[in-house]
Amino acid sequence: MNSGKPCVFYDRDGIVNVSPGPGYVERVEDFHLIPAFIEALRLTRARGYEAVIVTNQRGVGRGLMTQATLDDIHSSLETALEREGLAMLDILYCTADDDRDPRRKPNPGMLLEAAERHGLDLGRSWMIGDNEKDVLAGKGAGCRTVLVGASNRPSAADHRVSDMAQLVEFLEKTL
């Protein structure tokens, strides 16, 4: 799709909110926004980009949390963003426990769905995440990619930054 608006796709845990580590954010009380994400989102929107969260939420598929809890977490996120005068275009999530699910990252299904639903131009868009699965999903959808996190592991990402503060600097120069 080449005629729509560009978008910055954000992974959730570790990018939007503090990562729970190897587990899952299972309660609204455990969802803590990363202040630099607010700055990144403000910059994204000011530069004319849409913003969409795409997140794997396998914890629901595994029965570790309910769909209602996931909805409450995302509602809390939207309320926090509204207090900042910000909003996401959409929040897409995949609760499947099967890596073959076309929507589950590293598959690009959620990005493709967002592009179709909202008329986004994937070729002018970015995928930002803290995991190689995020990078691969972005690449699979035809987006440019940024991997956030200090690591020397090989990556297919177009760009790497060490943390969210450095991401804000990168977006300031790039978008």
Order of alpha helices (4+ residues) and beta strands (2+ residues): beta-alpha-beta-alpha-alpha-beta-alpha-beta-alpha-beta-beta-alpha
